[in-house]
Amino acid sequence: MNDYQAHWDDAYHGSDNSMLGWYQSEHSVTLNLIKEIGRFQLSIIDVGAGVSTVFDELLKGDNDVSVLDISKQALQQLKIRYGDRLKYHHGDLCSELDIGHFDIWHDRAVLHFLLEAEQRTAYVANLNAAIPPGGHAIIETFSLSGEKRCCNLDLFRYDEKILADLLGPQWELVNHVNHIHLNPFGGERPYVSTLFKRI
Ligand SMILES: C[S@@+](CC[C@H](N)C(=O)[O-])C[C@H]1O[C@@H](n2cnc3c(N)ncnc32)[C@H](O)[C@@H]1O
């Protein structure tokens, strides 16, 4: 187990999930971006899935939903909640993954933890391998006006242009939404949520 995995396992071990800083009980920003794609019965990979409750909504739509996380603790909790209704992948987005192909890549609050350029390059290589042309990516990160740290880790913050530059010319920015996530302690956490289409 590397230090990074241990850090995230600790974050989930024995904690009340609804008190995690990134916890949210409603997912309208994400769901509206998915609706904008205008297709149904999609295959979706949620990377850095954590213990999100977004899967309650995604599974209602008869989608084929896979999750990936570096934390076995988070995956274990998802398995208890969803059983074989989700497909599970344990992996590090900064290493080469072999997870197959999907219609949608969803990342909420993971990419902004990748501080080194090589980590972000590996992330984009995994994204490109998983989403063929015509597919979509929904990437949600702390925005430039957001906090500089989360979960005791430094962040690399984004706006839609920085994200578009990172993904490169194979990806068209379709929409972006700036919004505030209120954490369980009432703190305001500005996010940018983006929808990209692979050309
Ligand atoms: C802030 S949490 C967000 C969880 C979830 N997306 C949500 O919105 O509730 C970040 C998640 O990313 C996972 N993670 C962090 N770095 C990762 C990496 N390099 N590869 C895969 N997962 C990672 C963590 O274990 C954690 O579950």
The ligand as a Gaussian input file, in Angstrom:
#p B3LYP/6-31G(d) Opt

LIG

0 1
 C      -12.446000      14.364000      -2.357000
 S      -12.806000      12.696000      -2.631000
 C      -14.165000      12.794000      -3.773000
 C      -15.028000      11.546000      -3.766000
 C      -16.241000      11.566000      -4.691000
 N      -15.866000      11.800000      -6.060000
 C      -17.253000      12.577000      -4.235000
 O      -17.511000      13.554000      -4.957000
 O      -17.806000      12.367000      -3.145000
 C      -11.460000      12.184000      -3.675000
 C      -11.480000      10.700000      -3.995000
 O      -10.486000      10.418000      -4.956000
 C       -9.781000       9.252000      -4.584000
 N       -8.438000       9.400000      -5.177000
 C       -7.504000      10.311000      -4.827000
 N       -6.425000      10.186000      -5.606000
 C       -6.668000       9.154000      -6.463000
 C       -5.903000       8.547000      -7.488000
 N       -4.664000       8.973000      -7.792000
 N       -6.453000       7.521000      -8.170000
 C       -7.718000       7.097000      -7.871000
 N       -8.475000       7.639000      -6.896000
 C       -7.961000       8.666000      -6.194000
 C       -9.806000       9.251000      -3.072000
 O       -9.631000       7.980000      -2.508000
 C      -11.194000       9.816000      -2.794000
 O      -12.163000       8.813000      -2.716000

